[in-house]
């Protein structure tokens, strides 16, 4: 952060910003309930077995298969709702929400964004608050935020963190005008959209 003139201070009266940092790994739908263990998948597989038996002349198997298919469809609907809630939470956490809402449903880029949300990612979130206002009134006024992340698979977060932060630092306190992808070694990072909620005090 020092490269962007955001310097630590031990003098409260002259400190402009309180920058809170969060980091971690997202929890995606497959982490909650693996696809292979989902009731809809299990029921569908059982129904397929019964359908094969029905083709060999077992009428009862055909009836049971239809029942299982109905149960599988109902479970699939519930699982889809659960996945949607998890993905929406991750979209907010990673800074993807505005980008997803901006992209046309027919744009292939939307599938790229959704795929990224459904795979584990290392993330960092910086929230910059007006320190003097908070010190004087107790009010927490968010001035800007920056969110950036990389895929967990194939990435060493400790090794990647310095470079991904150096890239993201270009947007600290700035409007990135949407989600930005940057190359980082053999992968990339996504910089979530910084949001300005007011004038930034002089650094």
C-alpha positions in Angstrom: 0.0 0.0 0.0 3.0 2.3 0.5 3.5 2.5 -3.2 0.1 4.3 -3.4 1.0 6.6 -0.5 -1.2 4.8 2.0 1.2 4.8 5.0 0.7 3.5 8.5 0.2 6.1 11.3 0.5 6.0 15.1 -0.9 9.6 15.4 -4.7 9.4 15.7 -5.4 13.2 15.2 -3.7 13.2 11.8 -4.8 9.7 10.5 -7.2 10.0 7.6 -8.3 6.4 7.0 -9.0 3.2 8.8 -8.5 0.4 6.4 -10.0 -3.0 7.4 -8.6 -6.1 5.6 -10.4 -9.4 5.2 -9.1 -12.5 3.5 -10.0 -16.1 3.1 -11.4 -18.8 0.8 -14.9 -18.8 -0.7 -17.3 -21.7 0.1 -18.9 -22.9 -3.1 -21.9 -25.2 -3.7 -19.8 -28.3 -4.2 -18.1 -27.7 -0.9 -21.5 -27.7 0.9 -22.9 -30.7 -0.9 -20.7 -32.5 -3.5 -22.4 -33.1 -6.8 -22.0 -36.8 -6.6 -23.6 -36.9 -3.2 -26.7 -34.9 -4.1 -30.1 -36.5 -3.6 -31.1 -35.5 -7.1 -28.1 -37.4 -8.6 -28.6 -40.4 -6.5 -32.3 -40.6 -7.3 -31.7 -40.1 -11.0 -29.2 -43.0 -11.0 -31.6 -45.2 -9.2 -34.3 -44.3 -11.7 -32.0 -45.1 -14.6 -31.4 -48.6 -13.2 -35.1 -49.2 -12.8 -35.8 -48.0 -16.4 -33.3 -50.5 -17.7 -35.2 -53.2 -15.7 -38.5 -52.0 -17.1 -37.2 -52.4 -20.6 -36.6 -56.0 -19.8 -40.3 -56.4 -19.0 -40.5 -55.4 -15.3 -43.5 -53.1 -15.3 -43.3 -52.4 -11.6 -39.8 -51.0 -12.1 -41.1 -48.6 -14.7 -43.7 -47.2 -12.3 -41.1 -46.8 -9.5 -38.7 -45.1 -11.9 -41.2 -42.4 -12.7 -41.7 -41.8 -9.0 -38.0 -41.5 -8.4 -37.6 -39.1 -11.4 -40.3 -36.8 -9.9 -38.4 -36.8 -6.6 -35.1 -36.2 -8.3 -36.6 -33.2 -10.1 -38.0 -31.7 -6.9 -34.6 -32.2 -5.2 -32.8 -30.6 -8.2 -35.0 -27.5 -7.8 -34.2 -27.2 -4.1 -30.5 -27.7 -4.8 -30.6 -25.1 -7.5 -32.0 -22.6 -5.1 -29.3 -23.4 -2.5 -26.6 -23.0 -5.2 -28.0 -19.7 -6.2 -27.9 -18.3 -2.7 -24.3 -19.4 -2.2 -23.3 -18.0 -5.6 -25.0 -14.7 -4.8 -23.2 -14.5 -1.5 -19.9 -15.1 -3.2 -20.7 -12.6 -5.9 -21.1 -9.9 -3.3 -18.0 -11.0 -1.4 -15.8 -11.0 -4.5 -17.3 -7.9 -6.2 -19.0 -9.7 -9.1 -22.6 -8.7 -8.5 -22.6 -5.5 -10.6 -20.7 -7.2 -13.4 -23.2 -10.1 -13.5 -26.1 -7.7 -13.6 -24.5 -5.7 -16.4 -23.8 -8.6 -18.7 -26.5 -9.9 -21.1 -27.9 -13.4 -20.2 -26.8 -14.4 -23.7 -23.3 -13.2 -23.4 -20.8 -16.1 -23.0 -18.9 -13.9 -20.6 -21.7 -14.5 -18.1 -20.9 -18.2 -18.1 -17.3 -17.4 -17.3 -18.3 -15.3 -14.3 -20.6 -18.0 -13.0 -18.0 -20.6 -13.5 -15.5 -18.6 -11.4 -18.1 -18.2 -8.7 -18.6 -21.9 -8.5 -15.0 -22.7 -7.9 -13.1 -22.0 -4.7 -11.2 -18.7 -4.7 -8.7 -17.0 -2.4 -10.0 -13.4 -1.8 -8.9 -10.2 -0.2 -11.2 -7.3 0.7 -10.1 -3.8 1.7 -12.7 -1.5 3.3 -11.5 2.1 3.8 -13.4 4.2 6.4 -13.3 7.8 7.4 -11.2 7.5 10.5 -11.6 11.1 11.8 -15.4 10.9 11.4 -15.5 7.6 13.3 -13.2 8.9 16.0 -15.3 12.0 16.6 -18.8 10.6 16.2 -18.6 6.8 16.2 -20.1 6.8 12.7 -18.6 4.2 10.2 -18.5 5.9 6.8 -17.1 3.7 4.0 -15.2 5.8 1.6 -14.0 3.1 -0.8 -13.5 -0.6 -1.1 -11.4 -3.0 -3.3 -11.9 -6.7 -3.7 -9.6 -9.0 -5.5 -9.2 -12.8 -5.8 -7.5 -15.7 -7.6 -8.6 -19.3 -8.2 -7.6 -21.6 -5.3 -6.8 -24.5 -7.6 -3.2 -24.3 -8.7 -2.4 -21.2 -6.7 -0.2 -20.7 -3.7 -1.9 -17.8 -1.9 1.2 -16.9 0.1 3.3 -16.7 -3.0 0.7 -14.9 -5.1 -0.4 -12.4 -2.5 2.4 -9.8 -3.1 1.9 -9.6 -6.8 -1.9 -9.7 -6.8 -1.9 -6.9 -4.2 0.6 -4.9 -6.3 -1.8 -5.1 -9.2 -4.9 -4.3 -7.2 -3.2 -1.4 -5.5 -3.5 0.5 -8.7 -7.2 0.8 -8.0 -7.2 1.6 -4.3 -9.5 4.6 -3.8 -10.3 4.6 -7.6 -13.3 3.6 -9.7 -12.2 0.6 -11.8 -15.5 0.9 -13.9 -16.3 -2.8 -13.5 -14.5 -6.1 -12.9 -11.0 -6.3 -14.2 -9.0 -9.4 -15.1 -5.2 -9.4 -14.9 -2.7 -12.1 -15.7 -0.7 -13.3 -12.8 1.8 -16.0 -13.6 -0.3 -19.0 -14.9 -3.5 -17.6 -13.5 -5.3 -14.3 -13.1 -6.9 -12.1 -10.5 -10.2 -10.4 -10.5 -10.4 -6.9 -9.1 -13.9 -6.2 -7.8 -15.3 -2.8 -8.4 -14.1 -0.1 -5.9 -17.1 2.0 -4.8 -16.6 5.6 -3.9 -19.1 6.8 -1.3 -17.7 10.2 -0.8 -14.6 12.4 -0.9 -11.4 10.7 0.2 -9.5 12.7 2.8 -6.0 13.8 1.9 -3.4 11.1 2.5 
